[in-house]
Amino acid sequence: MFDEIAPSYDRLNHLFTARSDIIWRRKIVSELQKKEIKFSNIVDLASGTGDLTLELLKLNPEKSLQ
């Protein structure tokens, strides 16, 4: 079912949340950066389209999605 809605999911999510979904993802990354904790692995379970995962990569940009 998700494969059918995935192409429009992000656009609708941005619309329905008035783009606050983007803000909270960036806030998560910002708060984690303030903690100055070094992460070797981060797992985003049930990530949907992966937007949070892409933001979390900013914590360690030399790591790539594998």
mmJSON file of the N, C-alpha and C atoms, coordinates in Angstrom:
{"data_MODEL":{"atom_site":{
"group_PDB":["ATOM","ATOM","ATOM","ATOM","ATOM","ATOM","ATOM","ATOM","ATOM","ATOM","ATOM","ATOM","ATOM","ATOM","ATOM","ATOM","ATOM","ATOM","ATOM","ATOM","ATOM","ATOM","ATOM","ATOM","ATOM","ATOM","ATOM","ATOM","ATOM","ATOM","ATOM","ATOM","ATOM","ATOM","ATOM","ATOM","ATOM","ATOM","ATOM","ATOM","ATOM","ATOM","ATOM","ATOM","ATOM","ATOM","ATOM","ATOM","ATOM","ATOM","ATOM","ATOM","ATOM","ATOM","ATOM","ATOM","ATOM","ATOM","ATOM","ATOM","ATOM","ATOM","ATOM","ATOM","ATOM","ATOM","ATOM","ATOM","ATOM","ATOM","ATOM","ATOM","ATOM","ATOM","ATOM","ATOM","ATOM","ATOM","ATOM","ATOM","ATOM","ATOM","ATOM","ATOM","ATOM","ATOM","ATOM","ATOM","ATOM","ATOM","ATOM","ATOM","ATOM","ATOM","ATOM","ATOM","ATOM","ATOM","ATOM","ATOM","ATOM","ATOM","ATOM","ATOM","ATOM","ATOM","ATOM","ATOM","ATOM","ATOM","ATOM","ATOM","ATOM","ATOM","ATOM","ATOM","ATOM","ATOM","ATOM","ATOM","ATOM","ATOM","ATOM","ATOM","ATOM","ATOM","ATOM","ATOM","ATOM","ATOM","ATOM","ATOM","ATOM","ATOM","ATOM","ATOM","ATOM","ATOM","ATOM","ATOM","ATOM","ATOM","ATOM","ATOM","ATOM","ATOM","ATOM","ATOM","ATOM","ATOM","ATOM","ATOM","ATOM","ATOM","ATOM","ATOM","ATOM","ATOM","ATOM","ATOM","ATOM","ATOM","ATOM","ATOM","ATOM","ATOM","ATOM","ATOM","ATOM","ATOM","ATOM","ATOM","ATOM","ATOM","ATOM","ATOM","ATOM","ATOM","ATOM","ATOM","ATOM","ATOM","ATOM","ATOM","ATOM","ATOM","ATOM","ATOM","ATOM","ATOM","ATOM","ATOM","ATOM","ATOM","ATOM","ATOM","ATOM","ATOM"],
"id":[1,2,3,4,5,6,7,8,9,10,11,12,13,14,15,16,17,18,19,20,21,22,23,24,25,26,27,28,29,30,31,32,33,34,35,36,37,38,39,40,41,42,43,44,45,46,47,48,49,50,51,52,53,54,55,56,57,58,59,60,61,62,63,64,65,66,67,68,69,70,71,72,73,74,75,76,77,78,79,80,81,82,83,84,85,86,87,88,89,90,91,92,93,94,95,96,97,98,99,100,101,102,103,104,105,106,107,108,109,110,111,112,113,114,115,116,117,118,119,120,121,122,123,124,125,126,127,128,129,130,131,132,133,134,135,136,137,138,139,140,141,142,143,144,145,146,147,148,149,150,151,152,153,154,155,156,157,158,159,160,161,162,163,164,165,166,167,168,169,170,171,172,173,174,175,176,177,178,179,180,181,182,183,184,185,186,187,188,189,190,191,192,193,194,195,196,197,198],
"type_symbol":["N","C","C","N","C","C","N","C","C","N","C","C","N","C","C","N","C","C","N","C","C","N","C","C","N","C","C","N","C","C","N","C","C","N","C","C","N","C","C","N","C","C","N","C","C","N","C","C","N","C","C","N","C","C","N","C","C","N","C","C","N","C","C","N","C","C","N","C","C","N","C","C","N","C","C","N","C","C","N","C","C","N","C","C","N","C","C","N","C","C","N","C","C","N","C","C","N","C","C","N","C","C","N","C","C","N","C","C","N","C","C","N","C","C","N","C","C","N","C","C","N","C","C","N","C","C","N","C","C","N","C","C","N","C","C","N","C","C","N","C","C","N","C","C","N","C","C","N","C","C","N","C","C","N","C","C","N","C","C","N","C","C","N","C","C","N","C","C","N","C","C","N","C","C","N","C","C","N","C","C","N","C","C","N","C","C","N","C","C","N","C","C","N","C","C","N","C","C"],
"label_atom_id":["N","CA","C","N","CA","C","N","CA","C","N","CA","C","N","CA","C","N","CA","C","N","CA","C","N","CA","C","N","CA","C","N","CA","C","N","CA","C","N","CA","C","N","CA","C","N","CA","C","N","CA","C","N","CA","C","N","CA","C","N","CA","C","N","CA","C","N","CA","C","N","CA","C","N","CA","C","N","CA","C","N","CA","C","N","CA","C","N","CA","C","N","CA","C","N","CA","C","N","CA","C","N","CA","C","N","CA","C","N","CA","C","N","CA","C","N","CA","C","N","CA","C","N","CA","C","N","CA","C","N","CA","C","N","CA","C","N","CA","C","N","CA","C","N","CA","C","N","CA","C","N","CA","C","N","CA","C","N","CA","C","N","CA","C","N","CA","C","N","CA","C","N","CA","C","N","CA","C","N","CA","C","N","CA","C","N","CA","C","N","CA","C","N","CA","C","N","CA","C","N","CA","C","N","CA","C","N","CA","C","N","CA","C","N","CA","C","N","CA","C","N","CA","C","N","CA","C","N","CA","C"],
"label_alt_id":[null,null,null,null,null,null,null,null,null,null,null,null,null,null,null,null,null,null,null,null,null,null,null,null,null,null,null,null,null,null,null,null,null,null,null,null,null,null,null,null,null,null,null,null,null,null,null,null,null,null,null,null,null,null,null,null,null,null,null,null,null,null,null,null,null,null,null,null,null,null,null,null,null,null,null,null,null,null,null,null,null,null,null,null,null,null,null,null,null,null,null,null,null,null,null,null,null,null,null,null,null,null,null,null,null,null,null,null,null,null,null,null,null,null,null,null,null,null,null,null,null,null,null,null,null,null,null,null,null,null,null,null,null,null,null,null,null,null,null,null,null,null,null,null,null,null,null,null,null,null,null,null,null,null,null,null,null,null,null,null,null,null,null,null,null,null,null,null,null,null,null,null,null,null,null,null,null,null,null,null,null,null,null,null,null,null,null,null,null,null,null,null,null,null,null,null,null,null],
"label_comp_id":["MET","MET","MET","PHE","PHE","PHE","ASP","ASP","ASP","GLU","GLU","GLU","ILE","ILE","ILE","ALA","ALA","ALA","PRO","PRO","PRO","SER","SER","SER","TYR","TYR","TYR","ASP","ASP","ASP","ARG","ARG","ARG","LEU","LEU","LEU","ASN","ASN","ASN","HIS","HIS","HIS","LEU","LEU","LEU","PHE","PHE","PHE","THR","THR","THR","ALA","ALA","ALA","ARG","ARG","ARG","SER","SER","SER","ASP","ASP","ASP","ILE","ILE","ILE","ILE","ILE","ILE","TRP","TRP","TRP","ARG","ARG","ARG","ARG","ARG","ARG","LYS","LYS","LYS","ILE","ILE","ILE","VAL","VAL","VAL","SER","SER","SER","GLU","GLU","GLU","LEU","LEU","LEU","GLN","GLN","GLN","LYS","LYS","LYS","LYS","LYS","LYS","GLU","GLU","GLU","ILE","ILE","ILE","LYS","LYS","LYS","PHE","PHE","PHE","SER","SER","SER","ASN","ASN","ASN","ILE","ILE","ILE","VAL","VAL","VAL","ASP","ASP","ASP","LEU","LEU","LEU","ALA","ALA","ALA","SER","SER","SER","GLY","GLY","GLY","THR","THR","THR","GLY","GLY","GLY","ASP","ASP","ASP","LEU","LEU","LEU","THR","THR","THR","LEU","LEU","LEU","GLU","GLU","GLU","LEU","LEU","LEU","LEU","LEU","LEU","LYS","LYS","LYS","LEU","LEU","LEU","ASN","ASN","ASN","PRO","PRO","PRO","GLU","GLU","GLU","LYS","LYS","LYS","SER","SER","SER","LEU","LEU","LEU","GLN","GLN","GLN"],
"label_asym_id":["A","A","A","A","A","A","A","A","A","A","A","A","A","A","A","A","A","A","A","A","A","A","A","A","A","A","A","A","A","A","A","A","A","A","A","A","A","A","A","A","A","A","A","A","A","A","A","A","A","A","A","A","A","A","A","A","A","A","A","A","A","A","A","A","A","A","A","A","A","A","A","A","A","A","A","A","A","A","A","A","A","A","A","A","A","A","A","A","A","A","A","A","A","A","A","A","A","A","A","A","A","A","A","A","A","A","A","A","A","A","A","A","A","A","A","A","A","A","A","A","A","A","A","A","A","A","A","A","A","A","A","A","A","A","A","A","A","A","A","A","A","A","A","A","A","A","A","A","A","A","A","A","A","A","A","A","A","A","A","A","A","A","A","A","A","A","A","A","A","A","A","A","A","A","A","A","A","A","A","A","A","A","A","A","A","A","A","A","A","A","A","A","A","A","A","A","A","A"],
"label_entity_id":["1","1","1","1","1","1","1","1","1","1","1","1","1","1","1","1","1","1","1","1","1","1","1","1","1","1","1","1","1","1","1","1","1","1","1","1","1","1","1","1","1","1","1","1","1","1","1","1","1","1","1","1","1","1","1","1","1","1","1","1","1","1","1","1","1","1","1","1","1","1","1","1","1","1","1","1","1","1","1","1","1","1","1","1","1","1","1","1","1","1","1","1","1","1","1","1","1","1","1","1","1","1","1","1","1","1","1","1","1","1","1","1","1","1","1","1","1","1","1","1","1","1","1","1","1","1","1","1","1","1","1","1","1","1","1","1","1","1","1","1","1","1","1","1","1","1","1","1","1","1","1","1","1","1","1","1","1","1","1","1","1","1","1","1","1","1","1","1","1","1","1","1","1","1","1","1","1","1","1","1","1","1","1","1","1","1","1","1","1","1","1","1","1","1","1","1","1","1"],
"label_seq_id":[1,1,1,2,2,2,3,3,3,4,4,4,5,5,5,6,6,6,7,7,7,8,8,8,9,9,9,10,10,10,11,11,11,12,12,12,13,13,13,14,14,14,15,15,15,16,16,16,17,17,17,18,18,18,19,19,19,20,20,20,21,21,21,22,22,22,23,23,23,24,24,24,25,25,25,26,26,26,27,27,27,28,28,28,29,29,29,30,30,30,31,31,31,32,32,32,33,33,33,34,34,34,35,35,35,36,36,36,37,37,37,38,38,38,39,39,39,40,40,40,41,41,41,42,42,42,43,43,43,44,44,44,45,45,45,46,46,46,47,47,47,48,48,48,49,49,49,50,50,50,51,51,51,52,52,52,53,53,53,54,54,54,55,55,55,56,56,56,57,57,57,58,58,58,59,59,59,60,60,60,61,61,61,62,62,62,63,63,63,64,64,64,65,65,65,66,66,66],
"pdbx_PDB_ins_code":[null,null,null,null,null,null,null,null,null,null,null,null,null,null,null,null,null,null,null,null,null,null,null,null,null,null,null,null,null,null,null,null,null,null,null,null,null,null,null,null,null,null,null,null,null,null,null,null,null,null,null,null,null,null,null,null,null,null,null,null,null,null,null,null,null,null,null,null,null,null,null,null,null,null,null,null,null,null,null,null,null,null,null,null,null,null,null,null,null,null,null,null,null,null,null,null,null,null,null,null,null,null,null,null,null,null,null,null,null,null,null,null,null,null,null,null,null,null,null,null,null,null,null,null,null,null,null,null,null,null,null,null,null,null,null,null,null,null,null,null,null,null,null,null,null,null,null,null,null,null,null,null,null,null,null,null,null,null,null,null,null,null,null,null,null,null,null,null,null,null,null,null,null,null,null,null,null,null,null,null,null,null,null,null,null,null,null,null,null,null,null,null,null,null,null,null,null,null],
"Cartn_x":[0.83,0.0,0.874,1.955,2.781,3.416,3.771,4.36,3.44,2.147,1.188,1.102,1.271,1.136,2.474,3.576,4.895,5.221,4.919,5.292,4.676,3.5,2.867,2.889,3.4,3.355,4.06,5.297,6.053,5.374,4.908,4.243,2.993,2.195,0.993,1.331,2.373,2.802,3.197,3.945,4.336,3.095,2.151,0.932,0.087,-0.181,-1.066,-0.475,0.848,1.475,1.959,1.623,2.093,3.618,4.272,5.737,6.388,5.588,6.176,6.931,6.621,7.351,8.816,9.089,10.465,11.169,10.47,11.047,11.395,10.493,10.804,11.95,12.087,13.231,14.539,14.563,15.772,16.055,15.005,15.156,15.785,15.389,15.981,17.482,17.899,19.321,20.038,19.441,20.047,20.265,19.263,19.373,20.446,20.525,21.555,22.949,23.092,24.386,24.818,23.88,24.192,24.76,24.328,24.784,26.227,26.718,28.091,28.407,27.426,27.601,28.017,29.002,29.425,28.625,27.915,27.115,27.844,27.938,28.508,27.397,26.222,25.079,23.802,22.938,21.605,20.632,19.602,18.605,17.285,16.723,15.424,14.416,13.791,12.827,11.536,10.943,9.685,9.817,10.864,11.222,10.358,9.427,8.577,9.412,9.437,10.199,11.644,12.034,13.435,13.862,12.925,13.292,14.092,13.698,14.451,15.852,15.95,17.257,18.179,17.657,18.469,18.933,18.075,18.482,19.529,19.362,20.302,21.693,21.763,23.068,23.926,23.3,24.04,24.902,24.56,25.368,26.719,26.775,27.996,28.01,28.25,28.084,29.051,30.157,31.059,30.516,29.51,28.829,27.84,27.619,26.651,25.584,24.464,23.419,23.922,23.781,24.25,23.112],
"Cartn_y":[-1.194,0.0,1.256,1.241,2.442,2.78,1.763,1.999,2.844,2.686,3.437,4.902,5.185,6.576,7.281,6.544,7.131,8.329,8.305,9.45,10.782,10.745,11.994,12.182,11.219,11.261,12.485,12.726,13.857,15.18,15.35,16.602,16.818,15.776,15.891,16.102,15.436,15.612,17.067,17.658,19.067,19.964,19.66,20.46,20.344,19.11,18.883,19.393,19.408,19.864,21.31,21.975,23.35,23.414,22.371,22.234,22.098,21.899,21.726,20.401,19.439,18.17,18.398,19.347,19.688,20.317,21.195,21.9,20.929,19.984,19.073,18.139,17.74,16.887,17.646,18.885,19.703,19.972,20.112,20.334,19.106,17.915,16.687,16.686,16.981,17.003,18.085,19.247,20.353,19.982,19.377,18.995,17.919,16.976,15.945,16.54,17.53,18.187,18.931,19.534,20.252,19.317,18.061,17.082,16.654,16.906,16.556,15.083,14.253,12.809,12.284,11.411,10.792,9.514,9.456,8.293,7.471,6.186,5.332,4.773,4.582,4.077,4.718,5.053,5.54,4.73,4.214,3.43,4.183,4.424,5.074,4.0,3.395,2.321,2.895,2.177,2.596,4.02,4.245,5.603,6.175,5.411,5.943,6.258,7.523,7.917,8.249,8.162,8.351,9.781,10.704,12.106,12.318,11.657,11.815,11.217,10.091,9.47,10.415,11.063,12.002,13.18,13.665,14.748,14.255,13.021,12.472,12.259,12.058,11.909,13.164,14.292,15.54,15.472,14.563,14.391,13.771,12.993,12.318,12.192,13.306,13.297,12.372,11.963,11.059,9.631,9.349,8.043,8.112,7.019,6.987,5.943,6.065,5.047,3.771,2.697,1.413,0.441],
"Cartn_z":[0.0,0.0,0.0,0.813,0.897,-0.444,-1.229,-2.546,-3.422,-3.232,-4.042,-3.624,-2.343,-1.892,-1.724,-1.758,-1.513,-2.396,-3.692,-4.525,-4.072,-3.491,-3.055,-1.541,-0.812,0.651,1.223,0.802,1.36,1.074,-0.145,-0.509,0.348,0.508,1.332,2.801,3.278,4.665,4.922,3.992,4.126,4.13,3.26,3.16,4.425,4.848,6.001,7.317,7.427,8.67,8.575,7.473,7.232,7.326,6.823,6.772,8.153,9.201,10.538,10.636,9.771,9.768,9.426,8.545,8.186,9.383,10.054,11.209,12.325,12.644,13.77,13.428,12.161,11.802,11.979,11.545,11.711,13.186,13.976,15.416,16.09,15.67,16.212,15.968,14.744,14.404,15.209,15.313,16.06,17.526,18.13,19.545,19.735,18.822,18.926,18.741,17.87,17.669,18.932,19.625,20.868,21.933,21.908,22.901,22.657,21.454,21.077,21.336,21.099,21.229,19.866,19.854,18.605,18.396,17.299,16.974,15.93,16.147,15.113,14.225,14.812,14.054,14.567,13.653,13.998,13.167,13.807,13.106,13.164,12.018,11.905,11.508,12.493,12.23,11.677,10.763,10.131,9.596,8.83,8.407,7.298,6.798,5.739,4.515,4.121,2.933,3.259,4.527,4.899,5.146,5.267,5.477,6.755,7.839,9.083,8.935,8.271,8.054,7.293,6.273,5.494,6.347,7.239,8.145,9.139,9.64,10.615,10.015,8.711,8.065,8.232,8.491,8.698,9.96,10.88,12.086,11.77,10.705,10.316,8.794,8.091,6.635,5.9,6.531,5.826,5.766,6.573,6.502,5.347,4.703,3.628,3.939,3.262,3.409,2.758,3.473,2.932,2.84],
"occupancy":[1.0,1.0,1.0,1.0,1.0,1.0,1.0,1.0,1.0,1.0,1.0,1.0,1.0,1.0,1.0,1.0,1.0,1.0,1.0,1.0,1.0,1.0,1.0,1.0,1.0,1.0,1.0,1.0,1.0,1.0,1.0,1.0,1.0,1.0,1.0,1.0,1.0,1.0,1.0,1.0,1.0,1.0,1.0,1.0,1.0,1.0,1.0,1.0,1.0,1.0,1.0,1.0,1.0,1.0,1.0,1.0,1.0,1.0,1.0,1.0,1.0,1.0,1.0,1.0,1.0,1.0,1.0,1.0,1.0,1.0,1.0,1.0,1.0,1.0,1.0,1.0,1.0,1.0,1.0,1.0,1.0,1.0,1.0,1.0,1.0,1.0,1.0,1.0,1.0,1.0,1.0,1.0,1.0,1.0,1.0,1.0,1.0,1.0,1.0,1.0,1.0,1.0,1.0,1.0,1.0,1.0,1.0,1.0,1.0,1.0,1.0,1.0,1.0,1.0,1.0,1.0,1.0,1.0,1.0,1.0,1.0,1.0,1.0,1.0,1.0,1.0,1.0,1.0,1.0,1.0,1.0,1.0,1.0,1.0,1.0,1.0,1.0,1.0,1.0,1.0,1.0,1.0,1.0,1.0,1.0,1.0,1.0,1.0,1.0,1.0,1.0,1.0,1.0,1.0,1.0,1.0,1.0,1.0,1.0,1.0,1.0,1.0,1.0,1.0,1.0,1.0,1.0,1.0,1.0,1.0,1.0,1.0,1.0,1.0,1.0,1.0,1.0,1.0,1.0,1.0,1.0,1.0,1.0,1.0,1.0,1.0,1.0,1.0,1.0,1.0,1.0,1.0,1.0,1.0,1.0,1.0,1.0,1.0],
"B_iso_or_equiv":[0.0,0.0,0.0,0.0,0.0,0.0,0.0,0.0,0.0,0.0,0.0,0.0,0.0,0.0,0.0,0.0,0.0,0.0,0.0,0.0,0.0,0.0,0.0,0.0,0.0,0.0,0.0,0.0,0.0,0.0,0.0,0.0,0.0,0.0,0.0,0.0,0.0,0.0,0.0,0.0,0.0,0.0,0.0,0.0,0.0,0.0,0.0,0.0,0.0,0.0,0.0,0.0,0.0,0.0,0.0,0.0,0.0,0.0,0.0,0.0,0.0,0.0,0.0,0.0,0.0,0.0,0.0,0.0,0.0,0.0,0.0,0.0,0.0,0.0,0.0,0.0,0.0,0.0,0.0,0.0,0.0,0.0,0.0,0.0,0.0,0.0,0.0,0.0,0.0,0.0,0.0,0.0,0.0,0.0,0.0,0.0,0.0,0.0,0.0,0.0,0.0,0.0,0.0,0.0,0.0,0.0,0.0,0.0,0.0,0.0,0.0,0.0,0.0,0.0,0.0,0.0,0.0,0.0,0.0,0.0,0.0,0.0,0.0,0.0,0.0,0.0,0.0,0.0,0.0,0.0,0.0,0.0,0.0,0.0,0.0,0.0,0.0,0.0,0.0,0.0,0.0,0.0,0.0,0.0,0.0,0.0,0.0,0.0,0.0,0.0,0.0,0.0,0.0,0.0,0.0,0.0,0.0,0.0,0.0,0.0,0.0,0.0,0.0,0.0,0.0,0.0,0.0,0.0,0.0,0.0,0.0,0.0,0.0,0.0,0.0,0.0,0.0,0.0,0.0,0.0,0.0,0.0,0.0,0.0,0.0,0.0,0.0,0.0,0.0,0.0,0.0,0.0,0.0,0.0,0.0,0.0,0.0,0.0],
"pdbx_formal_charge":[null,null,null,null,null,null,null,null,null,null,null,null,null,null,null,null,null,null,null,null,null,null,null,null,null,null,null,null,null,null,null,null,null,null,null,null,null,null,null,null,null,null,null,null,null,null,null,null,null,null,null,null,null,null,null,null,null,null,null,null,null,null,null,null,null,null,null,null,null,null,null,null,null,null,null,null,null,null,null,null,null,null,null,null,null,null,null,null,null,null,null,null,null,null,null,null,null,null,null,null,null,null,null,null,null,null,null,null,null,null,null,null,null,null,null,null,null,null,null,null,null,null,null,null,null,null,null,null,null,null,null,null,null,null,null,null,null,null,null,null,null,null,null,null,null,null,null,null,null,null,null,null,null,null,null,null,null,null,null,null,null,null,null,null,null,null,null,null,null,null,null,null,null,null,null,null,null,null,null,null,null,null,null,null,null,null,null,null,null,null,null,null,null,null,null,null,null,null],
"auth_seq_id":[1,1,1,2,2,2,3,3,3,4,4,4,5,5,5,6,6,6,7,7,7,8,8,8,9,9,9,10,10,10,11,11,11,12,12,12,13,13,13,14,14,14,15,15,15,16,16,16,17,17,17,18,18,18,19,19,19,20,20,20,21,21,21,22,22,22,23,23,23,24,24,24,25,25,25,26,26,26,27,27,27,28,28,28,29,29,29,30,30,30,31,31,31,32,32,32,33,33,33,34,34,34,35,35,35,36,36,36,37,37,37,38,38,38,39,39,39,40,40,40,41,41,41,42,42,42,43,43,43,44,44,44,45,45,45,46,46,46,47,47,47,48,48,48,49,49,49,50,50,50,51,51,51,52,52,52,53,53,53,54,54,54,55,55,55,56,56,56,57,57,57,58,58,58,59,59,59,60,60,60,61,61,61,62,62,62,63,63,63,64,64,64,65,65,65,66,66,66],
"auth_comp_id":["MET","MET","MET","PHE","PHE","PHE","ASP","ASP","ASP","GLU","GLU","GLU","ILE","ILE","ILE","ALA","ALA","ALA","PRO","PRO","PRO","SER","SER","SER","TYR","TYR","TYR","ASP","ASP","ASP","ARG","ARG","ARG","LEU","LEU","LEU","ASN","ASN","ASN","HIS","HIS","HIS","LEU","LEU","LEU","PHE","PHE","PHE","THR","THR","THR","ALA","ALA","ALA","ARG","ARG","ARG","SER","SER","SER","ASP","ASP","ASP","ILE","ILE","ILE","ILE","ILE","ILE","TRP","TRP","TRP","ARG","ARG","ARG","ARG","ARG","ARG","LYS","LYS","LYS","ILE","ILE","ILE","VAL","VAL","VAL","SER","SER","SER","GLU","GLU","GLU","LEU","LEU","LEU","GLN","GLN","GLN","LYS","LYS","LYS","LYS","LYS","LYS","GLU","GLU","GLU","ILE","ILE","ILE","LYS","LYS","LYS","PHE","PHE","PHE","SER","SER","SER","ASN","ASN","ASN","ILE","ILE","ILE","VAL","VAL","VAL","ASP","ASP","ASP","LEU","LEU","LEU","ALA","ALA","ALA","SER","SER","SER","GLY","GLY","GLY","THR","THR","THR","GLY","GLY","GLY","ASP","ASP","ASP","LEU","LEU","LEU","THR","THR","THR","LEU","LEU","LEU","GLU","GLU","GLU","LEU","LEU","LEU","LEU","LEU","LEU","LYS","LYS","LYS","LEU","LEU","LEU","ASN","ASN","ASN","PRO","PRO","PRO","GLU","GLU","GLU","LYS","LYS","LYS","SER","SER","SER","LEU","LEU","LEU","GLN","GLN","GLN"],
"auth_asym_id":["A","A","A","A","A","A","A","A","A","A","A","A","A","A","A","A","A","A","A","A","A","A","A","A","A","A","A","A","A","A","A","A","A","A","A","A","A","A","A","A","A","A","A","A","A","A","A","A","A","A","A","A","A","A","A","A","A","A","A","A","A","A","A","A","A","A","A","A","A","A","A","A","A","A","A","A","A","A","A","A","A","A","A","A","A","A","A","A","A","A","A","A","A","A","A","A","A","A","A","A","A","A","A","A","A","A","A","A","A","A","A","A","A","A","A","A","A","A","A","A","A","A","A","A","A","A","A","A","A","A","A","A","A","A","A","A","A","A","A","A","A","A","A","A","A","A","A","A","A","A","A","A","A","A","A","A","A","A","A","A","A","A","A","A","A","A","A","A","A","A","A","A","A","A","A","A","A","A","A","A","A","A","A","A","A","A","A","A","A","A","A","A","A","A","A","A","A","A"],
"auth_atom_id":["N","CA","C","N","CA","C","N","CA","C","N","CA","C","N","CA","C","N","CA","C","N","CA","C","N","CA","C","N","CA","C","N","CA","C","N","CA","C","N","CA","C","N","CA","C","N","CA","C","N","CA","C","N","CA","C","N","CA","C","N","CA","C","N","CA","C","N","CA","C","N","CA","C","N","CA","C","N","CA","C","N","CA","C","N","CA","C","N","CA","C","N","CA","C","N","CA","C","N","CA","C","N","CA","C","N","CA","C","N","CA","C","N","CA","C","N","CA","C","N","CA","C","N","CA","C","N","CA","C","N","CA","C","N","CA","C","N","CA","C","N","CA","C","N","CA","C","N","CA","C","N","CA","C","N","CA","C","N","CA","C","N","CA","C","N","CA","C","N","CA","C","N","CA","C","N","CA","C","N","CA","C","N","CA","C","N","CA","C","N","CA","C","N","CA","C","N","CA","C","N","CA","C","N","CA","C","N","CA","C","N","CA","C","N","CA","C","N","CA","C","N","CA","C","N","CA","C","N","CA","C"],
"pdbx_PDB_model_num":[1,1,1,1,1,1,1,1,1,1,1,1,1,1,1,1,1,1,1,1,1,1,1,1,1,1,1,1,1,1,1,1,1,1,1,1,1,1,1,1,1,1,1,1,1,1,1,1,1,1,1,1,1,1,1,1,1,1,1,1,1,1,1,1,1,1,1,1,1,1,1,1,1,1,1,1,1,1,1,1,1,1,1,1,1,1,1,1,1,1,1,1,1,1,1,1,1,1,1,1,1,1,1,1,1,1,1,1,1,1,1,1,1,1,1,1,1,1,1,1,1,1,1,1,1,1,1,1,1,1,1,1,1,1,1,1,1,1,1,1,1,1,1,1,1,1,1,1,1,1,1,1,1,1,1,1,1,1,1,1,1,1,1,1,1,1,1,1,1,1,1,1,1,1,1,1,1,1,1,1,1,1,1,1,1,1,1,1,1,1,1,1,1,1,1,1,1,1]
}}}
